[in-house]
Amino acid sequence: MYKIRQVDLTSQYLAIKSEIDNAIRRVIQHGKFINGPEVTKFAEHLAAYTGAKHVIPCGSGTDALLIALTALELKEDDEVIVPAFTYIAPAEMIALCRLKPVLTDVDEKTFSISTEQIEQVITARTKAIIPVHLFGQCCDMEAIMNMAKKYDLHVIEDNAQSLGAVYTFHDGKKKMGGTIGHINCTSFFPAKNLGCFGDGGAIFTNNDDWAKTLRMIANHGQKEKYVHDIIGCNSRLDTLQAAILDVKLKYLDIYAAERRTVANRYSAAFELLGELVTPVESMFSTHVYNQYTLRVKENRRDALKQYLAERGIPSAVYYPLPMQKQPALKGRIRTAGSLEVSARLCNEVLSLPVHTEMSVDMQNYIIEEVLNFFHKN
Ligand SMILES: *Cc1c(COP(=O)(O)O)cnc(C)c1O
């Protein structure tokens, strides 16, 4: 029998092997491994695809967040609002900058930061918000931008998981996630929707001054070689990675459509199971399904995971711990409210394989075994 993988990067590569191999060979032949022409070209293509005015490639999604936060020049203990249910990178980078992560609960349906709760935690020290577009769809960016305007806050979108998702404003205007906040970040980690063959990331902004500062911070604070105006770091996207990403960018929308097809088949099959909650698509965003995340009720998540594993079906828990329970953040965060939705989700969520190379047989087998678990148990 075929092996089912949570993420299948090998099959995805094989489908476009000659294009990727040629792109890699070209870089090896010209030898400009750092800041080669492919880096500029990819940044231009990504700007055209997203509609962002400036795209600044960097070393990883985590670096992108660190560089964005550094650019804000906040003071020690200034507060940055971040969801409690997410990957650690945003809260961690806030803490690394000696700023204070203020945790906010999420909406249990969309897993996105709760916009009602944001307003309740704002204080005079609050300087920024990092909404995280979790699992493939955008947070309610219009509400967040309105709040940011009212309280004079910076907005840094963490779009590591949702590149390609489109947000619709009340007036019908559409913008891509990751182009609406002031400075926005994404990741090209292999398992993201646009993944390279190693680490990579990018920062987006529509503001010319921010763009200059961000470029400088990513490049040792220099505009001119060996003149360092501000403190920065060394964070670059390798030319090889840029060449690979430039090939894959052309397929990003096709990949999203393929993920969505799998997600829709899962949801149609599971809809009537009372023990499961299928992913809820919000009104204001398309969903690019970086993850297909179910909620399993009645404390049966771990049993389902084990049952599937015994039948060769991988699944994953994103995330097992909310930020308020992360040891590294102890004593460094401010929490407001109970954060009980985030804590509960960590016990309920289960992500099924959803990638671009899944055969219908594979999907049917997964669906059948999920249904079997609930019928037998
Ligand atoms: C993956 C991810 C990051 C970090 O990206 P890296 O490229 O792995 O550093 C940040 N935020 C979220 C929400 C992510 O999923």
PDBQT file of the ligand as one rigid body, heavy atoms in Angstrom, charges set to zero:
ROOT
HETATM    1  C1  LIG A 401       6.036  28.684  10.422  1.00  0.00    +0.000 C 
HETATM    2  C2  LIG A 401       5.547  29.852  11.184  1.00  0.00    +0.000 A 
HETATM    3  C3  LIG A 401       6.407  30.887  11.580  1.00  0.00    +0.000 A 
HETATM    4  C4  LIG A 401       7.893  30.803  11.469  1.00  0.00    +0.000 C 
HETATM    5  O1  LIG A 401       8.400  30.591  10.219  1.00  0.00    +0.000 OA
HETATM    6  P1  LIG A 401       9.885  29.988  10.062  1.00  0.00    +0.000 P 
HETATM    7  O2  LIG A 401      10.178  30.239   8.626  1.00  0.00    +0.000 OA
HETATM    8  O3  LIG A 401       9.808  28.544  10.401  1.00  0.00    +0.000 OA
HETATM    9  O4  LIG A 401      10.784  30.737  10.959  1.00  0.00    +0.000 OA
HETATM   10  C5  LIG A 401       5.859  31.981  12.213  1.00  0.00    +0.000 A 
HETATM   11  N1  LIG A 401       4.550  32.063  12.455  1.00  0.00    +0.000 NA
HETATM   12  C6  LIG A 401       3.689  31.086  12.107  1.00  0.00    +0.000 A 
HETATM   13  C7  LIG A 401       2.248  31.247  12.400  1.00  0.00    +0.000 C 
HETATM   14  C8  LIG A 401       4.164  29.940  11.474  1.00  0.00    +0.000 A 
HETATM   15  O5  LIG A 401       3.308  28.968  11.150  1.00  0.00    +0.000 OA
ENDROOT
TORSDOF 0
